[in-house]
Amino acid sequence: HPIGRSRRKGRNNAPVATESEPGSPYAIGAAEGGHDALHPELGTIEDFRALVATCLEYGLELALDFVVQCSPDHPWLTQHPEWFKWRPDRSVRTADGPYSDIVIPDFNSVDRAGLWNAFRDAMLFWIDHGVTIFAIDNHDTAPLAFWDWLIRDIRRRHPEVILFSKTFARPKLMKGLAKLGFAQSFTYFPWRTSRWELEQYFGELTRYPARDFYRPNLFVNTPDLLPYHLQSGEAWAFKSRAALAATLSGSYGVYSGFELLEHEAIPGAEEYLDSEKYQIRQRDWDRPGNIKPYIAGLNRIRNGNAALQQTANLRFLGIDDGETIAFVKEAAEPASTVVIVIALTGQLHECWLPLGDVTVDVGGQRHHVTTLENLVTGERSRIEWGGIRLRIDPDRDPALLFRCLA
């Protein structure tokens, strides 16, 4: 979208931007247009449609961030001043905190219907131009009644559209948004690092009632979040978190720079230094040390095993090393049973994995697992005495991914 010029933020959220700085893309709206316009430096709407078509050729769908906020330069402020809150001196009221470049509309204004319809129409505009996924941030800027109405309206017209709730909020609010109809949701995965935390949290998400309405999408990082456990820049930690996200949930996400092990943070904070929220970054995507092949390998394994494309089929296993985590996932159509073991710390791990109660379906009958096939190397290992002894060197690969065979 066009980015506002008034109160434009500079690098690292500096209160004043230089002439060459682009500002924050979350400050939507300028003389060139608002929520249904493209930033002129990105091209035309015909260019956008060509991008959508190219994505489809590669089997991809284009997702668009959608936020219900404006810059002070958004055309709506002059076209519909009743949609906003104004101070006695007739200056527009901006967002709280370090967001003076953002204006929050008044969703309970005298022309509430007009404002709500305008946001709905903006979303329909992008749907008409090929967008099928909307990642929606800052839900607290609008009442739940608005989201309920918007989701119902969009799904009635376009049931194929996915609305993704990108919010880290209180558990009740996150679950409430999912119940309203958001098809996918952020989770507390970035802050669940120990075995106990992971087992407790994903036990909750995959049990009733949450499994009926909450569809987790595990992001390892976001534009707003560089977790402390990644700030050391150690490759094993990035690989471990990628493997956890890719195997615990049927949906996971990686934000730009993770594959390059970017880890420079604002001191004392879980935020990226020189964040793309306030500047344009140029990267060498093939620079030494990247883990692109590792993530690509995880994706190939996910694509080849239906069990890893689901979430609620998760069952944890009692591995005897408390700094590793193990679980089994099974799918019926097509038949697929996998066992995953992942190191949660960087030292060498030698552990015993019990598999006595793990079975697979063979011709409609259940059989105990006799062999594990390593999904990376193809090597097969026999199960003896109801389990198998494993050795994990996180510097080589913190994750072991197996197919179960009878």
N, C-alpha and C positions, 0 to 999 in steps of 0.2 A: 504494500500500500504506500501511497505518499506519506512522508514523515513530516510532522509539524516543525516549524522553524522557531516559533515563540518558545522561549525557555528551553531550547534544545539542550540536551545533556551531551557532555563530552566524554572522552575516554575514561573508563572506570567510574562512570556516573559523576564526572566533574560537573559542577553547577553551571559552567559556561563552556560552550563548545566553540572550537575554532571554525573558521569559514569552511575548511575542507572536511570537517567531521560530519558523518551522516546522521547522527542522532540515534535514538532508540526506535526500533521498528514497532514497539508497543505504543508509541505516541502517534496514533493513526489520524491522518487527515491533514491536508494542506490545500493551497489554491487549486492544485491539480485534481482534487477529489478526495473521497473518503473511503468507506468500507467496500465500495464496489468499484474501486479504481486501482490501477497499477502504478507503481512508482515509475515515472518516465524513463529513468536510467535503466530499468529492467526490460523495457521493450513495450510492445503493443499487445492488445488482447489477442491478436492473431498469433503473435509469438508465443503467448501463453497456451493457446490451443495446440500449437505445434509441440510444445513441451509435454502437454498431457498425452498427445498421440505417441510421442517417442517413448514416454514411460510405459504405455500400454504395450508397445512393441517388445519391451524387455520384461514383460510380466509384472510391471510395477503399477501401483496406484499412487496418485499424488495426494498428499495430506496438506491441509492448510490450517495454520494457526488462526484461531478466531477469538478475538477478545472484544468484550462489550465496553470499550472505553475509547476516548478520543484525545487528540491533542487540542490545545487552545485554538488552533487554526482550522479545525475541522469545519467544513461548510455547514454542518448542522447548527453550529452555534449562532450563525447569522440567519439561517433559514428557519430555525425552530428554537429560538431562545427559551421557550417555555419548557424544553426538555432538559434544562440544566439549572443548577442552583447558582444564584448570584449573590455577591456580597453587597452591603449597603452602598459601596462606592461604585457599583455596577461592574466590578471585575468578577470574572468567573471563579467559582470555588474549585481549586485543584485537589488532587488526591493527597492524603496524609503522608507523612514521612518524606523520604528522599525522592518523591515522584512528582515534583512540581511541573513536569512536562506532560502530565496526564490529567484529564478531566473525566470525572465519572458522571454519566447521565443520571438524571433523577427518574428512576423507574416507577415512581408513584406520582409523577407530575399530572397536571390537569389534562394533558393529552397523552396519557399513558398508552392508549391503544396505538396512537400514531408512532410513538417511539418503538414499541414492541414490534409493530409491523415493519418498521424500517430495518431493524436488525434481521428479522425473518427474511425480508426481501433481499437483503445483502447476501445472506446465505444461499437463497434460491438462485441468485445471480451466478454464484460460483458453481453451484450444482449444474446449472445450464451450460457452464463452460468446462465441465468434465471433472470437477472435484467430487470425490465420494467419501472422503474422510475429513472430519473437522476436529482438530485438537483444541479444546476449549480451556482457557486459563482464567484465573482470577474470578472464580464463580461467586466469591463473596461480594463482588461489586453489584450483583443483581439478586433480587429475591428468588427464593425457590419456586414461587408461583410462576415467575417468568420462564425458568428452565423447564418446568412441567409443561407449560403452554407451548414453548418453542419445540420441545422434543416431540410432543404429540402432533403438532402441525407438520413438522418436517417428515416424520415417519409415515404419516398418512399420505403425503404426497410422494415420498421417495423412501420406501422401506429398505432400499439397498444402501442408504447412506449410514455411515458409522460415525457416531458422536463419541469422542474420547475425552474423558474427564481428566485434565492435567492439573490436579490440585493436590497439594499436601496440606491437609486440614485436620480437624478433629475427626476421630473415627466415625462418630455418629453422622457428621456432615458428609464424609466420603461415602459411607454406606447409603445415606439418604439420597445422594445424587445418583448412585447406581440404581436404587429402587425407582427413581423417576424415569430411568430409561437410558442412561449413558451406557453404551455397549462395552466400553473398556474404561479402566480406571488406573491411575497411579496407585502405588502402594508405599508402605514403609520399608520396603526392601533395602533402600540405600542405607538405612540405619540398623538393619538386622545383620549382624556380622558373626556372632558366635553360633555354635551348633544349637544350643538351647533356644536362643532367640529365633533362629530360622525354623526349628521344628515347631515351636509354639505358635509362631505367626502363621506359617503355612498350614499347620493343623487347623487353625481357626478359619482360614480362607477356603479350605477344601472340605470342611464339614458343613452340615446343615446348621443354620439356614443360609449362611453367607454364600455357599456354592450355588444356590438357586438364583442369585441376582448379581453377585459381584464377580466381574471378569477381570482379573488382574493383568496389567501389562507392566512387566518389570523393566524399568529403565535403570541402567547402571550409572548414568550421569544425566544432567540436563543443563540448559544454558544458565540456570540459576544455582546449580548444585554440583560441587566438586567434593565428594565425601572425604572425610579425614583419612580413611583407610587407603585412598588412592594418592594422597599427597606426597608419599615417599617416591612415587614414580617407578616402583618395582614391577617388572613385567609379570611376575608370577601372580601378583595381587590383581592386576587388570585381567589376566587370563582366568583366574579363579572366579572373579565376579561375573565375567562374561559367561563362563560355563554354568554357574549357578542360575543366572537369569535365563539362559537358553534352554535349560533342562527342567527347572522347577515349574515354569509356566508355559502355556501354549503360545503366549505372546510376550515378546521382549523388545527393548529398544536400546540403541546406542546413539548418543549425541556426538556431533563432530568433535574430533580431537582425541576421543578415547582410544581409537585404534593407533594413534601416534604416541600414546602414553603421556599426553599433556597433563601436567600436574602442578603448575605454578599457581598458588592460591594467594588471595589477599590475606595477609598475616592474621592469624587467629580466627579465620572465618572459613566456611565451607562454600566459598565462591571463587570462581576463576579470576585471576589477575588478567587484565586486558580482555575481558569478556566480549564476545561477539554481540552482546546486547547493546554495545555502545560504539563499536568500531568494526570495520571490515578486515577480516583476517585472510592472509595469503598463506597457504600451506604447501609443503612438498609431501604429497601423499605417499611417496615411495621412499621417504628418508629412512636410513638404517635404524633398526630397532623396532619398527612398526610390527603390530600383531594382526595385520590384515589377513594373512593366510590362516591364522588360527581361528579368527571369527568366521571366515569363509568355510573352514572345515566344520565348525559347529553347525553352520547353516545347512551344509550338505547332509550331515547326519540327521538333523531335524527333518529335512525334507524326505529322507529315506525311511523314517521310523514314525509311524502314525502315533505311537504312544507319547512321543515328545511334542505333539501338536495339541495336546490336551493339558488341563490343569488339575481337574478334580480327581484324576486317577492316581494321585500321588500317595505313596505309603513309605514311611521311613523305616530303615533297617537299623538293627542294633550293633553297629560296628564298634569295636572295642577301643578306638582312639577318639578321645573327646574333642580333638582339634581337627577332625575330619567329619564329613557328613555323608550318609549313604541313603539311597532310596530306590524304589522300584516303581516303574510305571508300565501299565499294560493297556493295549487297545485291542478291540475285537475285530474291527473291519478297517483295513486289513490287519490280520493278526500280527501283533508286535509286542514284545516284552523286553524292556531294557532295565539294566541296573547301572546306577550312576554313583561314583565315589569321588568326592572333591575335597582337596586339602584346603583348610581355612587359615593355616599359618604357613610360613615359608620354610620351615625346617623339613628334613627327611622324615617320612612317616612309614612305619611298618606296622601293619594292622591285620586283624582277623575279621573277615566279613562272613557272618552266618547267613546261609541261604536255605536252610532246611525246610522252611515253610513257603518258599517261592516255587510256584508251578506255572506251567505254560499249557496252552490249549493245543492239542494235537489231534486232529480229526474229531473234534467234539468231546474229547476226553482230557482230563487234567493229568499232567505228568510232572514229576519233580524235575527241576533243572539239573542237568548233568554236566553241562559245558557252558563256559562264557567265551564269547567271541569279541575280541577287542575291535570296536568300530573304527578305530584309527589305523591300527597296524594289521588287522585281520588275524592276528595270533589267537589261537584257541587254548583255553586252560580247563583242565578237568576239575570238577568239584569233588573233594574228598572229605569224609567225616563231616558232611553237612555244611561245608563252607570252603573258603579259599583265603590263603594268605597273600596279602598285597603289599607292594612297595611303591610309594609315591614320592618322586623327586620333583617338588614344585618348580624348580628352576628349569626342568625339561618340560613338564606338563603337570599342572596341579589337578587335572581331572582324568579319571578313567571312565570310559563309556563302553558298556558291554551290551551285546545282544544275548539273550538267554536262549539256550537250546536244550532240548530234552534228549 
